[in-house]
Amino acid sequence: MKLIVGLGNPGAKYERNRHNIGFMALDRIASDHGFSPWRSRFQGEVSEGRLGSARVTLLKPSTFMNLSGQSVGEAMRYLKLEPGDVIVLHDELDLAPGKTRLKLGGGHAGHNGLRSIHQHIGEAYRRLRLGIGHPGHKDRVAGYVLADFAKAEEAGLDDLLRGISDGAEALAMGDDVRFMNAVAARTAPARNSGTRPETAAAKPRPAADPPAATTEPQTLTDRLRALSERFR
């Protein structure tokens, strides 16, 4: 059994905030992988299902970010799990938008949701850090994380959430390399084109053969010029 936790704040007011990217990721996993409908439990919302051979409970704490640990601790104790069975998905200011990093243990780096979880279950849990970028000055952080993603960020955000869902089974099974490859397949465009990979249906049809570049000269002058060029 794995407990995968997404961090955020409950309510429509916060739904598209950068701080709620953990909630967004869990919603995509639950939808794509046929998890049960969300229901109230453990001071939060839970959805249950399987990712590969792993039984998984998804948890979105309803305690607001600063008290996330209350919900996570209650769920972990009821499910008889160890901290190592818990994976927390959260926003990360120190990563560029679309970037992800997996981490086991360590400090909370001032993140209030992680700080609360540390207080309730310790630090020996896994984290998936989801980059949202930094506003440039610490005084702007609160307003930045509690603001919605900009329109220009929507496409990149969707790619990231799809990648997380694609790799969700690997994440639950502890196959970090396969998980990161799944995310990269969605978020890292082909190097030779600078664009996203095309689907089979979207590939352009081969263009008709262009007119030959070296047609037969039509005049004597042209014939002599071509002969001269050949032996130059």
C-alpha positions as CSV (number, residue, x, y, z in Angstrom):
1,M,0.0,0.0,0.0
2,K,1.2,3.5,-0.9
3,L,-0.2,6.8,0.3
4,I,0.3,9.5,-2.4
5,V,-0.5,13.0,-1.1
6,G,-1.0,16.1,-3.1
7,L,-0.6,19.4,-1.3
8,G,-2.9,22.4,-1.8
9,N,-5.7,24.4,-0.3
10,P,-9.4,23.3,-0.5
11,G,-12.1,25.3,-2.2
12,A,-12.8,26.8,-5.7
13,K,-11.0,30.0,-4.7
14,Y,-7.7,28.2,-4.7
15,E,-8.3,25.5,-7.3
16,R,-6.0,26.8,-10.1
17,N,-3.4,28.4,-7.8
18,R,0.3,27.5,-8.3
19,H,0.2,26.3,-4.6
20,N,-2.4,23.7,-5.7
21,I,-0.3,21.8,-8.3
22,G,-0.2,18.8,-6.0
23,F,-4.0,18.6,-6.0
24,M,-4.0,19.0,-9.8
25,A,-1.6,16.1,-10.2
26,L,-3.7,13.8,-8.1
27,D,-6.9,14.7,-9.9
28,R,-5.2,13.7,-13.2
29,I,-3.9,10.4,-11.8
30,A,-7.3,9.5,-10.4
31,S,-9.1,10.4,-13.7
32,D,-6.6,8.6,-16.0
33,H,-6.2,5.4,-13.9
34,G,-9.8,4.7,-13.0
35,F,-9.6,5.4,-9.3
36,S,-12.7,5.5,-7.1
37,P,-14.7,8.8,-6.7
38,W,-13.3,11.2,-4.2
39,R,-14.8,11.0,-0.7
40,S,-14.2,12.7,2.6
41,R,-11.8,10.9,5.0
42,F,-8.7,11.6,7.1
43,Q,-9.5,15.3,7.2
44,G,-9.2,15.3,3.5
45,E,-10.5,13.8,0.2
46,V,-9.4,10.3,-0.7
47,S,-9.6,8.2,-3.9
48,E,-8.5,4.6,-4.1
49,G,-7.2,2.3,-6.8
50,R,-4.2,0.5,-8.2
51,L,-1.1,1.5,-10.0
52,G,0.5,-1.6,-11.4
53,S,0.6,-4.1,-8.6
54,A,0.5,-1.4,-5.9
55,R,-2.7,-0.6,-3.9
56,V,-2.8,3.2,-3.7
57,T,-4.7,5.7,-1.7
58,L,-4.6,9.3,-3.0
59,L,-5.1,12.0,-0.4
60,K,-5.8,15.7,-0.8
61,P,-5.7,17.3,2.7
62,S,-8.6,19.6,3.5
63,T,-6.9,21.2,6.4
64,F,-5.3,24.0,4.3
65,M,-1.7,23.9,3.5
66,N,-0.2,24.9,6.9
67,L,-1.9,22.0,8.6
68,S,-1.4,19.3,6.0
69,G,0.4,17.1,8.4
70,Q,-2.7,16.5,10.5
71,S,-4.4,14.8,7.6
72,V,-1.3,12.9,6.4
73,G,-0.5,11.6,9.9
74,E,-4.1,10.4,10.5
75,A,-4.1,8.5,7.1
76,M,-0.7,7.0,7.6
77,R,-1.6,5.7,11.1
78,Y,-5.0,4.3,10.0
79,L,-3.5,2.5,7.0
80,K,-0.6,1.2,9.1
81,L,2.1,2.7,6.9
82,E,5.6,3.8,7.4
83,P,6.9,7.2,6.3
84,G,8.7,5.5,3.4
85,D,5.3,4.4,2.0
86,V,4.2,8.1,1.7
87,I,4.9,10.2,-1.4
88,V,4.1,13.9,-1.3
89,L,3.6,16.0,-4.4
90,H,4.1,19.7,-3.8
91,D,5.0,23.0,-5.5
92,E,8.6,24.0,-5.6
93,L,9.8,27.5,-6.0
94,D,13.4,26.6,-6.6
95,L,12.6,24.6,-9.8
96,A,11.7,26.2,-13.1
97,P,8.1,25.5,-14.3
98,G,7.8,22.0,-15.8
99,K,10.8,20.7,-13.9
100,T,10.5,17.9,-11.4
101,R,12.7,16.2,-8.9
102,L,12.3,13.2,-6.6
103,K,13.7,13.3,-3.1
104,L,13.8,11.1,0.0
105,G,14.0,12.8,3.3
106,G,15.7,16.2,4.0
107,G,14.5,19.5,5.2
108,H,11.3,21.4,4.3
109,A,13.0,24.5,2.9
110,G,10.4,26.8,4.4
111,H,7.5,25.1,2.6
112,N,4.6,25.3,5.2
113,G,2.9,22.1,4.0
114,L,6.1,20.1,4.3
115,R,6.9,21.7,7.7
116,S,3.5,20.5,9.0
117,I,4.1,17.0,7.6
118,H,7.6,16.9,9.3
119,Q,5.9,17.7,12.6
120,H,3.5,14.7,12.3
121,I,5.4,11.9,10.6
122,G,9.1,13.0,10.5
123,E,11.1,13.7,7.3
124,A,11.7,10.1,6.0
125,Y,9.0,10.3,3.3
126,R,9.4,10.7,-0.5
127,R,8.7,14.0,-2.2
128,L,8.0,14.8,-5.8
129,R,8.9,18.5,-6.2
130,L,7.0,20.2,-9.0
131,G,8.6,23.4,-10.3
132,I,6.6,26.5,-10.4
133,G,9.4,29.0,-10.7
134,H,10.3,31.9,-8.4
135,P,8.8,35.5,-8.6
136,G,12.3,36.9,-8.1
137,H,12.0,38.3,-4.6
138,K,11.0,36.7,-1.3
139,D,8.5,39.5,-0.6
140,R,6.5,38.4,-3.6
141,V,6.3,34.7,-2.8
142,A,3.0,34.6,-0.9
143,G,1.1,36.4,-3.6
144,Y,2.8,34.4,-6.4
145,V,2.0,30.9,-5.0
146,L,-1.6,31.9,-4.2
147,A,-2.1,33.3,-7.8
148,D,-3.5,31.2,-10.6
149,F,-1.2,29.8,-13.3
150,A,-0.9,32.4,-16.1
151,K,-2.5,31.6,-19.5
152,A,1.0,31.3,-21.0
153,E,1.8,28.5,-18.5
154,E,-1.3,26.4,-19.2
155,A,0.1,24.2,-22.0
156,G,3.3,23.5,-20.1
157,L,1.3,22.7,-17.0
158,D,-0.9,20.2,-18.9
159,D,2.2,18.5,-20.3
160,L,3.6,18.1,-16.8
161,L,0.4,16.7,-15.4
162,R,0.1,14.3,-18.3
163,G,3.7,13.1,-17.7
164,I,3.1,12.6,-14.0
165,S,0.0,10.5,-14.8
166,D,1.9,8.5,-17.5
167,G,4.6,7.7,-14.9
168,A,2.3,7.2,-11.9
169,E,2.7,3.4,-11.9
170,A,6.5,3.7,-11.9
171,L,6.3,6.4,-9.1
172,A,4.2,4.0,-6.9
173,M,6.6,1.1,-7.6
174,G,9.7,3.1,-6.7
175,D,11.1,3.0,-10.3
176,D,12.3,6.6,-10.3
177,V,14.2,6.4,-13.6
178,R,11.2,5.1,-15.5
179,F,9.0,7.8,-13.9
180,M,11.3,10.6,-14.8
181,N,11.5,9.3,-18.4
182,A,7.7,9.3,-18.6
183,V,7.6,13.0,-17.5
184,A,10.4,14.0,-19.8
185,A,8.6,12.4,-22.8
186,R,5.8,14.9,-22.3
187,T,7.8,18.0,-21.2
188,A,11.0,17.8,-23.2
189,P,10.5,18.5,-26.9
190,A,12.6,16.7,-29.5
191,R,16.0,18.4,-29.7
192,N,16.1,18.5,-33.5
193,S,12.8,20.2,-34.0
194,G,12.2,22.4,-31.0
195,T,8.6,21.2,-31.0
196,R,6.5,18.5,-29.3
197,P,6.7,15.1,-31.0
198,E,3.9,14.7,-33.6
199,T,1.3,11.9,-33.3
200,A,1.0,9.5,-36.2
201,A,-2.2,11.2,-37.3
202,A,-0.6,14.6,-37.3
203,K,2.5,13.8,-39.4
204,P,2.5,15.9,-42.6
205,R,2.2,14.0,-45.9
206,P,5.3,13.9,-48.0
207,A,5.3,16.8,-50.4
208,A,5.1,16.1,-54.1
209,D,8.5,15.9,-55.9
210,P,9.7,19.3,-56.8
211,P,10.6,20.1,-60.4
212,A,14.1,18.8,-61.2
213,A,16.7,21.4,-60.6
214,T,18.8,20.4,-63.7
215,T,16.4,20.2,-66.6
216,E,17.7,19.7,-70.1
217,P,18.8,23.1,-71.6
218,Q,16.5,24.3,-74.3
219,T,18.9,26.4,-76.4
220,L,22.4,25.9,-77.9
221,T,23.8,28.6,-75.7
222,D,22.4,26.8,-72.6
223,R,23.8,23.5,-73.8
224,L,27.3,25.0,-74.2
225,R,27.1,26.7,-70.8
226,A,26.1,23.4,-69.2
227,L,28.9,21.5,-70.9
228,S,31.4,24.2,-69.8
229,E,30.2,23.9,-66.2
230,R,30.6,20.1,-66.3
231,F,34.3,20.3,-67.2
232,R,35.2,23.3,-65.2
